[in-house]
Amino acid sequence: MQIPLSSIGSGFEMIFSLIYTYYLSKQNGKNMIILIDEPELHLHPDIQKKFVDFLLNISKDFQVILTTHSPILVKQIMYNDYIKSIVINKDKTIASINDLKLSYLLSNEINYIAFGLATEEYHNELYEELKDINGSSLSYKDFDNSYFINYKGEQKNYSWKSHPNEVSLHTFIRNQIHHRADNGQANYDDLKKSIDFMRLCL
């Protein structure tokens, strides 16, 4: 059964057009520069992975330039030695994709570097990374006291289990995220302030 290209969706249409153009150019011995803007808009995440593998393959013959808002695509290409990755952040300045603080590649961190998007998930990941490095065997309150208060000089201005002035901002926000019913929701400005501080600690 044959299906017209126009009936299969814009994502597949884009891929098939690229494949056709690639093989036609290669067959005719012509060089090509491929520019693709935000392919993730029309591709399922599973297809994105296969598409990136295809782009890596054809980049052996032709120059490929890709712009994306997709952390999934960024994660798939970052560790390839033949790819240069740059981040143009929301202020239209170039940020380094290598400005990663966590020991593993994470979409939340890429979103923070590119868009300045402070999320509870990213806060959690930074906090747990610091705890793993500086106090993995300690309770959260003991870690806060040992690392943030005594070592980093942070103030005990926030409550712990309804007791005022017991922990730092960072542990208070961690508790807000994990125990919202008891502590309320994290304020965005405080969340970003804590994330910025913890990034400096790593």
N, C-alpha and C positions, 0 to 999 in steps of 0.2 A: 504494500500500500504506500503510495506516495502522498506526502503532505507538502503543500506549498510553504516556502520559507516564511512568507508573510503571516502564516497561521500558527507559528510555533512559539511566539513570544520574542520580545526585543532582546533578551539576554542571549538566547540561542542564535538569533539572527545576527547579532554582533559577532559572536564567536565564529559562526560559519563564514561570515563575510571576511573576517580576519584570516581564517585558515585558507580560504580561496585565494585571497590577495597574496598571502605568504607563498603558497606553492606556485602561483602564477609568476610572481617576481623571481623566485628561485629558478624556475624552469627557464625563464628568459635571461638569466644571468644578470638581473638588475639589483642594485642595492636599494634598501628601503629603510626609512626611519618610521617607526610605529609609535604614534601618540595615542594614548587611551586615557580618557577622562572618566574617572569613577565607574569602573566596570561593575562594582558591587551593587549598584542601583538595580540591576536586573538579574543578579545571579544568587542562587541559593548558596549558603556557606559551603556545602559539599562540592558544588560546582566551582566555587571560587578556588578551592585547593587545586582541582584539576586544571583550571585555567592558568593559575600561577605556574604550575609545572610545565604547561605548554609554552608560556611566555619565556620561562627560563631556558627551555629547549631552543626556541627560535632566536633567542638573544645571542646564541652562538654565531649566527649568520648576520643578524640585523640589529641595529640600535633600537631598544625599546624604552620609551619614556612613559611612565604611568603615574597618574595622580589619583589619590584615593583618600576617603575619609574612613576607610575600613581598617580597624586594628587587626582584624583577621588576616587581611592581605599583608599588612606590615609585618606581622609575626611570621608569616610564611617566607618572607624574603630577607629578613634582617640578617640572618646568619650565613648568607651566601657571600663569599669573598669577592664575587664579581659584580656585586650590586652596590651602587652608591645610594644611600637613603638620606634624605633631608626632610626636616619638618618645618613647614611654614606655619607659624602659630597664628592665633587670632588677631595679633597686632601686625600681621604681615611681615614679621621678622623671622629670620631663620634660627631655629633651635636645633640643637644636636640630638639626633636620635640615640646617640650614645650616652646621653645624660640620664641613664637608667640607674636607679638606686637599689632595686631589688636584685636578688641573686638568680631570678628567673624572669623570663619575658612575660609581661602581662598586659592585656588590653587596657586595664584601668590606668596603668602608668603611662602608656602611649597616649591615651586620651588626656591625661593631665599635662604632659609635655606639649602636646599639640594645641589643645583647646583651653588649658587651665581649668579643666573640669574636676572639681574636688568631689569625690564620692565616698560614701561610707565604706564601700568595699576596698578602695585604695587605702583609706585610713587603717582599716583592719590589717591589710597586708603589710604596710609599713610597721605598724605596732608589733605584729607578731614576728616580723623579721628582727626588729630590735630586741625583743624579748628572747628570741632564740639565740641571738649572739651574746647578749649581756646578762641573761638571767633565766635560762630555760627551766631550771629546777625550782624557781621561786614562784610563790603565789603572785597574782597580779598586783595586789597592794604592796607586797614586799619588793617586787620588781620596781614598781613606781617609786617607792621610797629610796631604794638603792641606786637606781639609774637616773631617773628624771630629777628627783629632789636633791639627793646628795652629790651625784656626779655631775649632772648638767645644770644644777642651780635653779631649777624651776620652783615655783611657789606652790604651797599647798592651799590653793584658793577654792578648791572644789570639793563637793560632798562625796562621801562613800557610804552607801547604804543609809542615807538620810542624815549622816553625821557631817556637819559642815567642816570645811578646811582640813580635809584628810588626804586628798590626792591632787595630782597635777591635772591640768587641762586635758592632757593626752589620755590618761586613764579614765577620767570622767567621761570623755567622748566615747572611749571604748565601751564603757558601761552603758552609756545611752544607746549605742548601737545594739548591744547584746541584750539589754534589759530595759527596753523602751517604756514598758508599763510602769516601771519604778522610777525612771530617770528622765522621761520625756525625750523628745527628738532633738538631735544635735542641730545647733544653729550653724548655718552655712559658713558664716564668717569665721566662727571658732573652728569649724572643721578644716577650713583652708589654712588657718593660722597653724593649727596642729600639724597638718600635713607638711607645710613648708618647713616647720621646725624639725620634724622627724626626717625629712629628706636631707637636711643639713647634718643630721647625726649619722647618716649612713655613708 
